[in-house]
């Protein structure tokens, strides 16, 4: 992603707050002052020119045509104070939330503003609107192409912010105020704040109307009557803990007990949602009674999902969640008392994270068998095992490339990222555990889909939970079955990995073919058969070859079952990925000046 910050700057400016070494964005400066620009050598593009910021930008483009090759542009007034990290996150959030234009919020104390809806709102990440100021706004290349003709005749900038929503086709989710990011706009030296320079809103509207009429050739007295600001909804900053249960009457109380011990900062909003997944026992009533006594101060509710399966339960939880960070806790997971606070901190500070995982430690109902520790150590190097235990990376940070998935136990998803998958047509193959049916892969599939959609996977070992393992799950028979169902899931997960590899290496990778795949696996299985005709019934606990055989056998049986359906499923993944890219690509629309003729007549500005 190529990013550019443009600023028309005088001799006195605040560019030093964001013009720092190590930045990932390029900078273009149009200097209108009488003196010299002190950071001249630190910028990629520079023009010395008197005038307003938009005519100056057009002059920069004339001198440097490659300025139009960037993906995102941040236009920043020279009196805006923003830290480098904030600028980086403006670009990141604009991309991740698929906005055409965005504006960070102004600090409530001491910032000059013209429209109060830009003042910072606590506990809000993003507010969708149809009006964004032009003091510090980030746009896509697509939108810049649309507004470039306007820059030629709206010299001062008055009225440009009115035009943008119409040019985009009046969307409800492409213009936003980034309330999770704050910038400062200090008052003018003359002591007047912007909103005080106009006696009322009508006076400002009249000024804007006169400016538009001068250049567009329209003078409609009804324009100011249509001029109003609207909000299309917010993404709330907070944590929704979703506990999915099926006949969990005997386990739900202990899981909720650990949740009730949460001690996040008071400012963090959070809630607990129990998804009763087709239970036939008293799971719901037990959960409600316990929470009413333990933490009546925290929002709690039970919702029912009649379709059996952990994937269906999690989808229900995501639909019901009030907050942006949705943390999934199973009925056998006992979370640390800082869980909610840590989820909030990590996800808030890294807007590119689509999924977050932590460190899971085991708690045993009975003494584990001798082979258990050996099994965990054997898989420790890959940070993978069938029990979702141990670290999920060598250290805290991004594990998108190194690992590519996270465990479902303790998995936190960004709700917007999940909604983005659905908009791109995501239809998972794996449904996960269904009652007593042990199936796998639904968590890994979601993670791989997020990777295709451009989100990052993150591991934070400060997120800790205890994973309670019953005696049944510690049996060798259970592990063998888990490996076999894992083989089934691996067949579908490899379709995502195939597409990720193809996209990363920018080369055509041979499409999965069920006959070739089956032949490769059959040869592996035959080797074991030659060693011993009864290899597949070997019962020696702890034998890693048996586990590998189970995984391959499960994959082989599934291949024989779906056969040509593998190609169809590969096509489905490809179609999904193309939809993801379409949502992030920039259309090559030619600038359309003709659309401006509707301003003031049949356009109702909703801001």
N, C-alpha and C positions, 0 to 999 in steps of 0.2 A: 504494500500500500504506500503510494507516494503522497507525501503531505507537504503543504506549503502554508506558511504564515505570512500574511501581507499586512503591512502597517504604513500608513501615511503619517510621517513623523516630523515634529518640529524640533527646535533646539532643546526645549525642555520636554522630556518624555520619560516613560516608565518601562522602556524596552529591556532594560538590564534585568528586570525581574524574570523574564522568560528567555532572554537571548544568552543562553549558557552553553558551555561545552558539553558534549555527550548527547545532544538532542538528536531525535530521529527524524525531525522535520527540517525542511529547508526554509529560508527566510528571504523575503523580498521587501526592501525598504524604499519608499518614495519620500525623500527628504525635502520638505518645503521651507525649512528654516534658513536663516541668513548665515549661520555659522557652519561648522563641519560636524558630521555625524561621528561620534566617538567610537562606534562599533563597526565602522565601515569594513574593516577587514574580516569581520566575523560573519558577514552575510553573503549569501550566494548571488543575490541580485540587488542592484542599487541604481536609483535614478535620482538626480537632483532636479526638482521641479516645483514651482509654486502652483497652488491650486487645491481643489477638494480631493478627497481620497479616491473617489471613483474615476474621475478623469485621469488622475495620476496612475491608477491601476491600468487603464487602457493604454497609457503611454508606456508603462512597463511591458505590457504585452506586445506592443509594437516593436520595442527594442529587443525583447527576449521572447520570441514566439513559443519556445519550449515551456513557457509558464502554463500553457494550456494543456500540458501533458500530465498534470497531477490528478490524483483521484479525489483528494479532499483539500479544501481551501478554508483557512481561518482568517477572516478579516477582523483586525483588532485595532481599535482606536489607540492613539499613543499615550492616553492618560489612564488606560486600563492596567491595573496591577494584578498579574496572574503568575503563579509559580510555574516552573518548567513542567513539573509533574502534572499540574492541572491542565496545561496545554496538551500534553500527551494523552491524558484521559478524555479530553474533549473529542479528539480524533477517534480514540478507541470506542467511546460510547456512541458516537454518531454512527460509526460503522456497525457495531454490534447490535444496536437497536434499529438499524436500517432506516435511519432518518435522512431526509434530503437536506434538512437545515436544522441546526440546533443552536442554542445559546445557553451558556452557564448562568446560574442564578447570581444575583448581586447580594453581597453581604448586607444583612438587614440594617446594621448599624454603620452609619457614615458613608454609605454609597449613594451617589447621584443616580437618579433613574427618571424615566419618563412614563413608564407603565408599571404599576405596582405588582402585576402578576409575575414580574421577573424577580421580585424579592425572594430570598431563600425561604423555602418551606421545609420545616423539620419533618423527618420521617418520610420524605417523598424522594424517590430516585429520579423520576422523569414525569413531566406533565405534558400531555399532548395538547397542542393548541393550533390555531391557524394564524397566529401573529407572533413574530419574533423580531426583536429590535435589530438594528444594524450596527450596534456598538462593538460587539464581539461575537460574530456569528460564523458558524462553520457550515459550509455547503459542499455538496457533491459536484463533480464535474458536470453531471447532467443538468443540475439546476443552474450552475454558472453559465452554461451554454444558453439557457433560457432567459437569464436576466441580463446577459451582456448587451443586447440591444437597448435595454432600459438605461444602462449606464451612460449611453451616449447622449441622452437628452435630459435625464434626471440628474442634473449636475451636482446639486447639493446633497442628494440622497433622500430628500423629503419625498415620501410617497412610495419609495421602493419597497418598503416593508409591507405596504398595502397590496402590491402587485403580486408578490410571491405566491400566496395561497391560491390565487386564481390561475397562475401559470402552471401550477402543479396539478390542477384539476380538482381542487377543493378536497384534498384527502383529510382523513381524521387520525392518521398515525404516521405521518412523515415529517411533521414539524414538532419540535419539542424543546422544553426548557429543562436543562439538566440540573435539577435541584440538589443532586448529590455532590455537585461541584460548585465552588463559590469563587467569585472574583471580586475585586474591589474597584470602585469607580469614585475616586475622591471628588469632593465638591470643587466647583470652580473658584478661582481667586476672587471673583466679584461677589461671592457669598450666596449666589442664587443657585438653587437646585433646578434641574430640568423641569420637573413638574410644577415649579413655582413660576416659570417664565410665561406660563399661559394661565389666564384668569380662570379658565375652566376647560373641560374636555372639548366643548364645542369650538372654542377659539382655536385649539390645536387642529381640530378637524378642518376648520375653514382654511387654515394656513396650508395644510396638506392638499386640500382640494384645489386651492389656487395654483399651487405648484404643478399638480397633475394637469389641470386645465391648460396651463401655459404651454406644456410640451405635448400633451396628447390631443389637444384640440377639443376637449369636452368641458362643459361647464354645467353640470347637472346639480341642481340644488338638493336633490335627493341623496347624493352620495353620503353626506355626513349623517343622514338619518339611518342609513344602512350600516354605518361604521360602528361595530361593536366587537368586543373581545369575548371569545368563548374558550372554554376548556373541554376537551374531549375525554377527560379521564386521566388518572394518575397510576403510576406504578409505585406502590408503597414499599418503603424501606422497613424491613422487619423479618422475623423468622417464623415460619409455620412448621412446627414439628408434627409429622404425620406418622402415626403408629398403625400399621396394617395388621389385622388380626383375623384368624379363622379358628373358631372354637378355642379361644385363649383364656377361658375363665380361670384356669389354674396358674397362668403365667402373667396376666395383664397387670395385676396389682404391683408386682415387684418392678416391672418395667416403668410403671407410672411413679412408683416411689422414688426412683432415681431421677426421673424427669422433674419431680416436684422439688428437688433440692437445688434447682438452678438458681444461680446468683449473678445474673447479668447486670450490667449497669442499668440504672432506673430508666434511662432514656431509650433503651432498646425495646421496641414493641414486639411481643411474641405471643403465640397461641399454640394450643395442642388440639390436633384433630385425630380421633380414633376412627379408622375405617373398618367397620364390621363387615368382613368379606364372607357373606353367606354362612354365618355362624348359626348353629342350632342350640347353643348353650346360652349362659347368662353373661357372656362377655360384655355386652353393651351396658347392662344395668350395673354390673360390678364396677366398670370403669367410671361411670357417671357418679356413683355413690362415693367412690374413693376420692375423686378429684374435688368434689364439692366440699369435702372435709379438709383435704390436704392443701389445695391452693385455689380458694375461691376468687382470688384477686386476678388470676390469669384466665383468659378466655379459653373455654373448653367446649367441645361438642363431639357427638358421635354421629357419623353418617354411615349409611348402609350401601354396600355394593353387592348386588345379588349375583353378578357374574363371577364365578369362582376363578381365582388366579391372582398371583401377586402383582402382575402387570396391570390387571384391571383395577385392583385396589389402589395402586399408586397413581394411576390416571385419575381416579376419583379424588384422591387426595390433592392432586395438582389442580383440579378443577375447583375444589372447595377452598384452597389456600387463599388467605387474604393478603399475604405478603410475598415479596419477590424471592426470598430464599426459603426453599422447601427442603427440610431435612427429614429423611426417612429413617425411622428407628423401628426395628422388628420387635416382636413381643419377647424375644430372648436377648435383647440388647439392653445393657445397663450403662447409661451415659454418664460421663464425668459432670461434676457440678458446674463447670465452666463451658459446657458444650454450646449453649445458645449464644453466649457472648463471643466465643471463638469463631463460630460460624459467621456471625454478623460482621466481625472485624475483618476476617479474611476475604469474604465475598464483597464487602463494601469497598475494600481497598484495591480490588482487582476486578474491574468490570469486564475483563475478557474471559473470566472463569465461567464455564458453563456447568461444570460438575466438580465437586470437592469431596475428597475422601480423607479418612484419618487412620489412626493406629488402633487396631482391634486386638484385645488380649483375651485369652481363653479363661473360662471358669468351668470346672468339670463337675458334673453331678456325681460321678464315681471316678476312681483312679483310672487314668487313661492307659490303654494297652502299651506294651513296650515299643511296638512299631510306630507309635504316634509321633514321638519326638524325632525319630529318624526320618519319617515322612515329611514333617515340617521343614527340617533342615535341608532335605534334598531339594525342596522347592523354594527355599529362602532366596537363593541367588536370583530367581526370576520374579520374586515377590508375588507368587501365585500359589494357591492351594484351594482345595474344595471346601475349606472351612472359613474362608474370609478372615484369616488371622495373620497378625504380624504387620510389618511395615509394607507400604505400597510404593516405596521408592527408596533410594539410598539416602535421600535427604529431602527436606521440605522444598516444595516448588513445583514447577511445571513438569508433568509426566506425560504430556500428550505424545511426544515422539518416542520416548524411551519405553513406555508401558502401554499406553493406548486404551486403557480401561480402568475402572475402579469398582470395588465391591459394592453390592447393593446394601449391605448392612452398614448403616451410618452414612449412606450416600446423600449428599446435598446437591440439589439441582437449582439452577436459576430459572424461575418460572417463565420469564421471557424467552429463554433459550428453548425450553420445551415447546412453547407456543410457536416459536419459529420453525421447529421441526414439523409440527402439525400443519402449518401453513404451506410447507414444501411437500406435503403429501406423505409424511412418514407413517408407514404401516409396519410395525415390528413383526418379525417371524416368531420370536421366542416369547412365551407368555409366563415363563417361570413356574414356581411351585403352584400346584393346584390341589389344595387339600392335602391328601396323603400321597399324591403323585409328585414324585421328585423330579422336576424339570429345572433347567438352568439356562443362563445366558441372557435373560431380559435386561439385566443391569449393564452388561458389557455391550449389548446391542445399542442401548441408548447412548452410551459413551462414544461408541464408534460413529453413530449418526451425528452426534454433536461435533465430532472432529471433522466430518464431511461438511458440516455447516459453518465451519470456521471458528468454533468455540475452543477453549483450552480446558484441559483436565489438570487438576491441582491436588497435590498431597500435602497435608499439614499434620505432622505427628503430634501437635498440641491438642488435636481433636481425638480424645480417647474414649473408648467404650469397652466394657466387658461383654464378651460374647459367651453366653451360657450354652454349654453343650451337654445334651442328655446322653445317657448310656447308649441309647439306640444309635445315635449319630456317631458314637465311637466304635461301632462294630465294623469289622472288615467287610461284611456284606453290604453295609450302607455305603461305604466308600467306593466299592466296586460299582454299585449302581449309579452313584454320583458321577463317576468317571465316564460311564457309558452314556448317560444323558448329557454329560459335558461334551462328548464326541458329537452327539446330534447337534448341539448348539454351535459347536465349532464350525460345522459345515456352513451354517448361515453367517456366522461372524466373519468367516474368511471372504465372503462376498464383499463386505465393507472394506476389509483389508486390501483386497484386490483393487478396489476403486481408489482407495487412498494412495496406494503405491503408484497406480497409473497417473493420478493427478500430481503427485509429488515429483515423480521422475519425468513427467511430461512426455512419456512414450506410451505406445500402445502395448499393453500387457495382455497376453492371450487370455481370452474370456474363459471362465470356468466351464469345463466340459465333464459331464457326469461319467462318461465312459473312461476318460483318462484318469479322473480322480479315483474311480472305483478300482481301476487296474493297479494303480500305485498302492492303494491300501491293501488290495488283495494279495499282492506280492509280499507285503510286510506280514500279513496274517499267515501266509503260507510258510514263511520262514519259521515262525513259532510252531506251526503244526508239524513241520518236519522234525523239529527238536523233540516234540512229544505230542502224539495224537490227542492226548487228553490235557493239553496245556490250558485250554479255556476253562477247565473245571478245577484247575490247581487251587488249592485252598490255603496254601502257606501264607499266613498274614504278613504283610509288610513287603511283599515282593513287588518292586517297582515295575518289572516287566509285565506283570499281570495287569497293573493299572494302565500301562500304555496300551496293552492289548484290548482292554475294555473300551478305552477311548476310540481306538481305531475301529473296533468292531461296531460300536454304536454309530460311528460315522458311515461305515460301509453299509449297514442295514438301512440307514436313512437315504443313502444314495440310491439303493435298489428300490426304495419305496417311491421316491419322487422322480427319479430318472430325468427325463427331459424338462421336468419342472425346475431343475437347477438353472437352466439357461433363462427361463422366464423370471426367476427370482433375481438373477444377476441383472436382467434388464430393468427390473423394478428398482434396484439400488441405483443403477445408472440414471434412471429417470428422476429419482429423488435428489440425487446430487446435482443434476442439471437445474432442477427447480431451486435448490439452495443457491447456486451460482447466479441464477437469473435474479434472485432477490437482492444480490450484492453487486451485480454488474451495473454499468452506467449506459443507458440507452444512447444511441448516437443521433438523437433528435436534432434536426436543424433548428436554430433559433427562430421563434415564431412571433414576429412583431405584430401580426394581424390580431392576435388575441387581446392585445392591449386596447383595441377599439371598444371592447365591451365594458371597460371600466366606467363606473358612474351611471350606467344605464340599467343593465340587468345583472349586475354582480352584487351579491350581498356578502360583504366581508364579515366573517364570523371569527372573532378574536376573543 
